[in-house]
C-alpha cells in the first residue's frame, strides 16, 4: 500500500508542478504578445508542459483510484477531497482552453487576470492537503 501511496504522491506532485507553472507561461505569453515580442518559444513550452501535466494527472488519478478501491470510499474528508480534486480538473481543462486560444492565435485575458488565475490552484490545494493530513471528518 505504501508503494501505491508513493506513486500517487509522485503523480500529484508532477501534476501540480504543471498546474502551478503553466499559467505563469500564459502571463509571459500575454505580456510578450502585447509588447510585440516573439512568443513562439512560450507557445511550445506551454504545449509540452500541458502534455506532461496531463500524463502526470492521469498517473495521479489512476493510483488515487486504486487507493480508494483498496481502502474503501469512506470518510467525509475523502469526499471533500475528491470534490476539490474535481475543481482542479476543471482548472486543468481551463488551462487547455487557454492553450487552444494560443494555438489559434487568439488573445488571452489581460496579464493581471492571468496572474489571479495563476493563484487559484493554491487556494484549492491547501484545503486538500489539510483534509488528507488531518482527516477531520
Secondary structure per residue as TSV (DSSP state, phi and psi in degrees):
chain	resnum	aa	ss	phi	psi
A	1	X	-	360.0	-36.3
A	2	X	H	-64.3	-32.3
A	3	X	H	-66.4	-40.6
A	4	X	H	-61.1	-45.7
A	5	X	H	-61.4	-40.8
A	6	X	H	-63.0	-45.2
A	7	X	H	-65.5	-38.2
A	8	X	H	-61.7	-46.5
A	9	X	H	-63.2	-40.4
A	10	X	H	-60.9	-43.5
A	11	X	H	-64.1	-42.9
A	12	X	H	-63.4	-45.1
A	13	X	H	-61.4	-45.4
A	14	X	H	-66.6	-40.6
A	15	X	H	-62.8	-45.7
A	16	X	H	-67.1	-31.4
A	17	X	H	-57.8	-43.9
A	18	X	H	-68.0	-42.3
A	19	X	H	-59.2	-36.6
A	20	X	H	-80.7	-31.7
A	21	X	H	-92.4	-35.4
A	22	X	H	-56.3	-44.5
A	23	X	H	-62.5	-27.4
A	24	X	H	-66.1	-38.2
A	25	X	H	-62.3	-39.8
A	26	X	H	-60.2	-41.4
A	27	X	H	-60.4	-49.6
A	28	X	H	-64.2	-37.5
A	29	X	H	-62.5	-48.0
A	30	X	H	-62.6	-43.6
A	31	X	H	-65.2	-43.6
A	32	X	H	-65.2	-40.4
A	33	X	H	-62.2	-43.6
A	34	X	H	-66.2	-28.8
A	35	X	T	-88.2	-1.0
A	36	X	T	77.9	17.6
A	37	X	-	-82.5	161.9
A	38	X	-	-77.1	117.1
A	39	X	-	-115.1	15.3
A	40	X	H	-61.4	-37.2
A	41	X	H	-64.1	-39.4
A	42	X	H	-64.7	-36.5
A	43	X	H	-63.3	-45.1
A	44	X	H	-64.0	-43.9
A	45	X	H	-60.0	-43.9
A	46	X	H	-62.6	-43.3
A	47	X	H	-63.1	-45.5
A	48	X	H	-66.1	-42.2
A	49	X	H	-65.2	-39.7
A	50	X	H	-62.5	-41.8
A	51	X	H	-60.8	-45.5
A	52	X	H	-61.7	-47.8
A	53	X	H	-69.7	-28.0
A	54	X	H	-67.7	-44.9
A	55	X	H	-62.1	-43.7
A	56	X	H	-67.7	-34.1
A	57	X	H	-64.5	-41.4
A	58	X	H	-63.9	-42.6
A	59	X	H	-57.6	-47.6
A	60	X	H	-63.7	-42.6
A	61	X	H	-65.5	-40.1
A	62	X	H	-60.0	-50.9
A	63	X	H	-72.5	-30.1
A	64	X	H	-64.7	-42.6
A	65	X	H	-63.9	-40.7
A	66	X	H	-60.1	-42.6
A	67	X	H	-63.4	-41.9
A	68	X	H	-62.5	-42.2
A	69	X	H	-66.9	-33.8
A	70	X	H	-75.8	-41.1
A	71	X	H	-94.5	-22.4
A	72	X	-	100.2	158.2
A	73	X	S	-100.3	75.9
A	74	X	-	-132.5	152.4
A	75	X	-	100.4	129.8
A	76	X	H	-63.5	-34.0
A	77	X	H	-58.0	-39.7
A	78	X	H	-68.4	-41.0
A	79	X	H	-63.4	-43.0
A	80	X	H	-63.9	-40.9
A	81	X	H	-60.8	-45.1
A	82	X	H	-66.2	-33.2
A	83	X	H	-63.5	-44.6
A	84	X	H	-67.1	-35.5
A	85	X	H	-63.2	-38.4
A	86	X	H	-59.7	-39.1
A	87	X	H	-64.6	-39.2
A	88	X	H	-64.1	-34.8
A	89	X	H	-65.7	-37.8
A	90	X	H	-63.7	-41.9
A	91	X	H	-60.5	-43.3
A	92	X	H	-58.1	-44.4
A	93	X	H	-63.0	-40.7
A	94	X	H	-63.0	-36.0
A	95	X	H	-60.9	-39.9
A	96	X	H	-61.9	-41.8
A	97	X	H	-62.1	-41.0
A	98	X	H	-64.5	-41.1
A	99	X	H	-62.5	-40.8
A	100	X	H	-64.4	-34.8
A	101	X	H	-64.7	-42.5
A	102	X	H	-61.0	-47.5
A	103	X	H	-65.4	-27.6
A	104	X	T	-86.5	-2.8
A	105	X	T	76.8	17.5
A	106	X	-	-89.6	152.6
A	107	X	-	-72.4	152.2
A	108	X	-	-93.4	168.6
A	109	X	-	-58.8	171.6
A	110	X	-	-63.5	150.7
A	111	X	H	-54.2	-38.6
A	112	X	H	-65.8	-33.6
A	113	X	H	-68.8	-38.3
A	114	X	H	-68.2	-32.6
A	115	X	H	-64.4	-42.0
A	116	X	H	-63.3	-42.4
A	117	X	H	-59.4	-37.7
A	118	X	H	-64.7	-30.3
A	119	X	H	-83.8	-17.5
A	120	X	H	-56.4	-45.7
A	121	X	H	-62.4	-29.0
A	122	X	H	-62.7	-37.8
A	123	X	H	-67.8	-19.4
A	124	X	H	-90.8	-38.7
A	125	X	H	-72.0	-35.9
A	126	X	H	-57.1	-51.2
A	127	X	H	-65.7	-30.5
A	128	X	H	-61.4	-48.2
A	129	X	H	-61.2	-45.0
A	130	X	H	-61.5	-41.5
A	131	X	H	-64.0	-43.0
A	132	X	H	-68.6	-42.1
A	133	X	H	-75.5	-43.3
A	134	X	H	-90.6	-25.1
A	135	X	-	43.2	60.2
A	136	X	-	-71.2	-21.6
A	137	X	-	-120.4	360.0
